[in-house]
């Protein structure tokens, strides 16, 4: 495909849409791969896929293969789903919660997300879903952005306690956060400090991208 070849020289935008939730969504050929971007940041594939792959590798691919249910809060184009299924070989259930139906339409059309049989997509607000769900999960991936902004509720004690309560024993939370200033650094340190050390271990991984910091929580009791 000529667009794919030329994308090694210059990014080639093939789709752009205004979305009520995400303002602008773009699909672009970049360095030989399709990526999904918002106006100011990468949403799926590209750098975001590298970041979440790094987090999953830290948890351990063999550990992930033994899991039976993974929850993804924030689906976008589904790059982390592709990492789980295509790269790691995960075969059990994945539940993806995405607030923006336009995002899922694009993910289905350009990234074939609807062909992944073990994936169930639920169009819902992540906060509402976390309050309602009766399931328990081995891994909860939080990857929620509105362009370069992260909703405040993600860092509130009530929400983090509720998310952690949904983990099975020795389950994990993988939380992708964006750091743009010192206030965000303070926010992340406060988030970690509020995790109950008697029930969970928590750590921040060294950054592999300048503005993204991964937090990993493991339920130990």
C-alpha beads as a LAMMPS data file, in Angstrom:
LAMMPS data file: protein, C-alpha beads

221 atoms
220 bonds

1 atom types
1 bond types

-500.0 500.0 xlo xhi
-500.0 500.0 ylo yhi
-500.0 500.0 zlo zhi

Masses

1 110.0

Atoms # bond

1 1 1 0.000 0.000 0.000
2 1 1 1.533 3.277 -1.131
3 1 1 0.185 5.267 1.848
4 1 1 1.877 2.856 4.242
5 1 1 5.205 3.216 2.419
6 1 1 5.048 7.020 2.283
7 1 1 4.173 7.121 6.014
8 1 1 7.797 6.268 6.830
9 1 1 8.664 9.691 5.390
10 1 1 5.667 11.748 6.523
11 1 1 2.467 10.886 8.467
12 1 1 -0.551 10.465 6.179
13 1 1 -3.970 11.270 7.651
14 1 1 -6.728 9.084 6.194
15 1 1 -9.681 9.867 8.472
16 1 1 -10.777 12.757 10.674
17 1 1 -14.010 13.137 12.604
18 1 1 -15.416 15.431 15.245
19 1 1 -16.775 13.528 18.224
20 1 1 -18.969 14.855 21.007
21 1 1 -16.750 13.137 23.601
22 1 1 -13.295 13.338 22.063
23 1 1 -13.520 16.570 20.020
24 1 1 -11.358 15.353 17.122
25 1 1 -10.464 11.759 16.245
26 1 1 -7.885 11.068 13.542
27 1 1 -6.625 7.872 11.911
28 1 1 -3.150 8.267 10.427
29 1 1 -0.534 6.114 8.748
30 1 1 2.696 6.764 10.699
31 1 1 5.936 4.795 10.304
32 1 1 4.129 1.995 8.541
33 1 1 1.300 1.506 11.026
34 1 1 -2.198 2.860 11.543
35 1 1 -2.538 4.967 14.687
36 1 1 -5.515 6.614 16.365
37 1 1 -5.001 10.130 17.711
38 1 1 -6.969 12.906 19.335
39 1 1 -6.150 16.536 18.588
40 1 1 -3.077 16.619 20.844
41 1 1 -2.144 13.070 21.804
42 1 1 -1.916 9.445 20.715
43 1 1 -4.988 7.381 21.686
44 1 1 -4.153 3.929 20.334
45 1 1 -1.257 2.140 18.675
46 1 1 1.964 4.130 18.284
47 1 1 3.454 5.366 21.562
48 1 1 0.421 4.389 23.636
49 1 1 0.707 0.749 22.593
50 1 1 4.401 0.789 23.597
51 1 1 3.535 2.248 27.004
52 1 1 0.862 -0.315 27.855
53 1 1 2.943 -3.181 26.452
54 1 1 5.700 -2.084 28.849
55 1 1 3.230 -2.244 31.751
56 1 1 1.956 -5.682 30.746
57 1 1 5.521 -6.951 30.418
58 1 1 6.202 -5.710 33.951
59 1 1 3.233 -7.720 35.266
60 1 1 4.519 -10.709 33.278
61 1 1 3.109 -12.341 30.155
62 1 1 2.981 -15.780 31.818
63 1 1 1.021 -14.288 34.720
64 1 1 -1.441 -12.720 32.259
65 1 1 -1.924 -16.001 30.399
66 1 1 -3.200 -17.574 33.629
67 1 1 -5.895 -14.899 34.078
68 1 1 -9.532 -15.545 33.186
69 1 1 -11.068 -12.040 33.012
70 1 1 -9.505 -8.678 32.124
71 1 1 -11.329 -5.340 32.372
72 1 1 -10.289 -2.412 30.194
73 1 1 -11.577 1.015 31.202
74 1 1 -11.114 3.173 28.109
75 1 1 -10.910 1.243 24.832
76 1 1 -10.282 3.848 22.098
77 1 1 -8.835 1.936 19.105
78 1 1 -8.122 -1.143 21.186
79 1 1 -4.338 -1.348 20.851
80 1 1 -3.926 -2.939 24.280
81 1 1 -6.511 -5.572 23.286
82 1 1 -4.404 -6.392 20.221
83 1 1 -1.316 -6.656 22.439
84 1 1 -3.127 -9.055 24.775
85 1 1 -4.587 -11.234 22.019
86 1 1 -2.047 -11.108 19.180
87 1 1 1.248 -10.686 21.036
88 1 1 0.684 -12.378 24.397
89 1 1 -1.776 -15.002 23.125
90 1 1 -4.410 -14.306 25.793
91 1 1 -7.520 -16.389 25.093
92 1 1 -9.911 -15.654 27.979
93 1 1 -12.536 -12.931 28.420
94 1 1 -11.846 -9.231 27.948
95 1 1 -14.482 -6.638 28.869
96 1 1 -13.895 -3.175 27.386
97 1 1 -15.772 -0.117 28.659
98 1 1 -15.794 2.926 26.360
99 1 1 -17.925 6.049 26.750
100 1 1 -17.618 7.203 23.128
101 1 1 -19.581 5.115 20.574
102 1 1 -17.864 6.981 17.704
103 1 1 -14.537 5.648 18.950
104 1 1 -15.772 2.046 18.776
105 1 1 -17.137 2.530 15.246
106 1 1 -13.706 3.727 14.142
107 1 1 -11.960 0.912 16.036
108 1 1 -14.165 -1.630 14.271
109 1 1 -13.715 -0.096 10.814
110 1 1 -9.984 0.604 10.845
111 1 1 -8.598 -1.793 13.460
112 1 1 -11.044 -4.757 13.196
113 1 1 -11.818 -4.726 16.894
114 1 1 -15.185 -6.411 16.290
115 1 1 -13.378 -9.516 14.984
116 1 1 -11.943 -10.302 18.422
117 1 1 -14.493 -12.844 19.666
118 1 1 -13.468 -12.864 23.333
119 1 1 -13.916 -9.079 23.601
120 1 1 -17.164 -7.648 24.953
121 1 1 -17.577 -3.906 24.420
122 1 1 -19.857 -1.972 26.770
123 1 1 -20.709 1.645 25.947
124 1 1 -20.811 3.245 29.368
125 1 1 -19.145 5.743 31.652
126 1 1 -16.264 4.022 33.469
127 1 1 -17.281 5.500 36.814
128 1 1 -20.839 4.200 36.440
129 1 1 -19.671 0.797 35.254
130 1 1 -17.276 0.342 38.163
131 1 1 -20.113 1.087 40.589
132 1 1 -22.497 -1.384 38.907
133 1 1 -20.385 -4.386 37.980
134 1 1 -20.731 -7.547 40.047
135 1 1 -17.753 -9.283 38.440
136 1 1 -14.229 -9.667 39.784
137 1 1 -11.199 -9.290 37.551
138 1 1 -7.610 -10.517 37.408
139 1 1 -6.442 -7.339 35.696
140 1 1 -8.025 -3.896 35.407
141 1 1 -6.396 -1.570 32.865
142 1 1 -7.287 2.119 33.277
143 1 1 -6.537 4.128 30.142
144 1 1 -8.957 7.051 30.141
145 1 1 -8.157 10.376 28.508
146 1 1 -10.134 13.247 27.035
147 1 1 -7.450 14.483 24.661
148 1 1 -4.630 15.430 27.096
149 1 1 -6.908 15.638 30.140
150 1 1 -7.695 12.926 32.662
151 1 1 -11.050 13.051 34.496
152 1 1 -10.621 13.960 38.160
153 1 1 -12.679 10.997 39.387
154 1 1 -9.884 8.614 38.378
155 1 1 -7.736 9.911 41.243
156 1 1 -10.422 10.142 43.916
157 1 1 -10.073 7.768 46.858
158 1 1 -13.621 6.467 46.454
159 1 1 -12.980 5.396 42.853
160 1 1 -9.582 3.823 43.500
161 1 1 -10.968 1.898 46.484
162 1 1 -13.853 0.640 44.364
163 1 1 -11.558 -0.426 41.519
164 1 1 -9.272 -2.269 43.941
165 1 1 -12.295 -4.012 45.495
166 1 1 -13.025 -5.583 42.082
167 1 1 -9.697 -7.433 41.975
168 1 1 -9.383 -11.146 42.529
169 1 1 -6.576 -12.301 44.830
170 1 1 -3.225 -11.466 43.258
171 1 1 -5.033 -9.353 40.680
172 1 1 -3.508 -6.214 39.184
173 1 1 -4.455 -2.651 38.271
174 1 1 -2.464 -1.107 35.413
175 1 1 -3.135 2.652 35.398
176 1 1 -1.795 4.834 32.578
177 1 1 -1.463 8.462 33.697
178 1 1 -0.330 11.648 31.971
179 1 1 2.171 13.974 33.639
180 1 1 2.296 17.513 32.231
181 1 1 3.361 19.531 35.276
182 1 1 4.439 19.268 38.920
183 1 1 0.812 19.244 40.118
184 1 1 0.367 15.951 38.254
185 1 1 3.445 14.521 39.979
186 1 1 1.938 15.466 43.337
187 1 1 -1.407 13.967 42.302
188 1 1 0.206 10.627 41.419
189 1 1 2.209 10.453 44.660
190 1 1 -0.959 11.171 46.642
191 1 1 -2.794 8.437 44.716
192 1 1 -0.103 5.885 45.572
193 1 1 0.002 6.981 49.221
194 1 1 -3.731 6.293 49.611
195 1 1 -3.495 2.638 48.501
196 1 1 -3.845 0.350 51.543
197 1 1 -0.379 -1.259 52.007
198 1 1 -1.846 -4.124 54.054
199 1 1 -3.901 -5.327 51.095
200 1 1 -1.992 -4.050 48.060
201 1 1 1.479 -3.319 46.768
202 1 1 1.835 -0.316 44.467
203 1 1 4.606 1.168 42.365
204 1 1 5.263 3.696 39.625
205 1 1 7.289 2.365 36.705
206 1 1 10.217 4.371 35.300
207 1 1 8.882 6.368 32.368
208 1 1 9.547 5.228 28.815
209 1 1 7.618 8.195 27.371
210 1 1 8.157 11.708 28.718
211 1 1 4.564 12.450 29.697
212 1 1 3.192 9.020 30.643
213 1 1 3.634 7.331 34.005
214 1 1 2.325 3.842 34.713
215 1 1 1.081 2.843 38.153
216 1 1 0.793 -0.850 39.003
217 1 1 -1.211 -2.102 41.989
218 1 1 -1.282 -5.755 43.038
219 1 1 -3.703 -7.316 45.504
220 1 1 -1.645 -9.404 47.898
221 1 1 -4.278 -10.403 50.479

Bonds

1 1 1 2
2 1 2 3
3 1 3 4
4 1 4 5
5 1 5 6
6 1 6 7
7 1 7 8
8 1 8 9
9 1 9 10
10 1 10 11
11 1 11 12
12 1 12 13
13 1 13 14
14 1 14 15
15 1 15 16
16 1 16 17
17 1 17 18
18 1 18 19
19 1 19 20
20 1 20 21
21 1 21 22
22 1 22 23
23 1 23 24
24 1 24 25
25 1 25 26
26 1 26 27
27 1 27 28
28 1 28 29
29 1 29 30
30 1 30 31
31 1 31 32
32 1 32 33
33 1 33 34
34 1 34 35
35 1 35 36
36 1 36 37
37 1 37 38
38 1 38 39
39 1 39 40
40 1 40 41
41 1 41 42
42 1 42 43
43 1 43 44
44 1 44 45
45 1 45 46
46 1 46 47
47 1 47 48
48 1 48 49
49 1 49 50
50 1 50 51
51 1 51 52
52 1 52 53
53 1 53 54
54 1 54 55
55 1 55 56
56 1 56 57
57 1 57 58
58 1 58 59
59 1 59 60
60 1 60 61
61 1 61 62
62 1 62 63
63 1 63 64
64 1 64 65
65 1 65 66
66 1 66 67
67 1 67 68
68 1 68 69
69 1 69 70
70 1 70 71
71 1 71 72
72 1 72 73
73 1 73 74
74 1 74 75
75 1 75 76
76 1 76 77
77 1 77 78
78 1 78 79
79 1 79 80
80 1 80 81
81 1 81 82
82 1 82 83
83 1 83 84
84 1 84 85
85 1 85 86
86 1 86 87
87 1 87 88
88 1 88 89
89 1 89 90
90 1 90 91
91 1 91 92
92 1 92 93
93 1 93 94
94 1 94 95
95 1 95 96
96 1 96 97
97 1 97 98
98 1 98 99
99 1 99 100
100 1 100 101
101 1 101 102
102 1 102 103
103 1 103 104
104 1 104 105
105 1 105 106
106 1 106 107
107 1 107 108
108 1 108 109
109 1 109 110
110 1 110 111
111 1 111 112
112 1 112 113
113 1 113 114
114 1 114 115
115 1 115 116
116 1 116 117
117 1 117 118
118 1 118 119
119 1 119 120
120 1 120 121
121 1 121 122
122 1 122 123
123 1 123 124
124 1 124 125
125 1 125 126
126 1 126 127
127 1 127 128
128 1 128 129
129 1 129 130
130 1 130 131
131 1 131 132
132 1 132 133
133 1 133 134
134 1 134 135
135 1 135 136
136 1 136 137
137 1 137 138
138 1 138 139
139 1 139 140
140 1 140 141
141 1 141 142
142 1 142 143
143 1 143 144
144 1 144 145
145 1 145 146
146 1 146 147
147 1 147 148
148 1 148 149
149 1 149 150
150 1 150 151
151 1 151 152
152 1 152 153
153 1 153 154
154 1 154 155
155 1 155 156
156 1 156 157
157 1 157 158
158 1 158 159
159 1 159 160
160 1 160 161
161 1 161 162
162 1 162 163
163 1 163 164
164 1 164 165
165 1 165 166
166 1 166 167
167 1 167 168
168 1 168 169
169 1 169 170
170 1 170 171
171 1 171 172
172 1 172 173
173 1 173 174
174 1 174 175
175 1 175 176
176 1 176 177
177 1 177 178
178 1 178 179
179 1 179 180
180 1 180 181
181 1 181 182
182 1 182 183
183 1 183 184
184 1 184 185
185 1 185 186
186 1 186 187
187 1 187 188
188 1 188 189
189 1 189 190
190 1 190 191
191 1 191 192
192 1 192 193
193 1 193 194
194 1 194 195
195 1 195 196
196 1 196 197
197 1 197 198
198 1 198 199
199 1 199 200
200 1 200 201
201 1 201 202
202 1 202 203
203 1 203 204
204 1 204 205
205 1 205 206
206 1 206 207
207 1 207 208
208 1 208 209
209 1 209 210
210 1 210 211
211 1 211 212
212 1 212 213
213 1 213 214
214 1 214 215
215 1 215 216
216 1 216 217
217 1 217 218
218 1 218 219
219 1 219 220
220 1 220 221
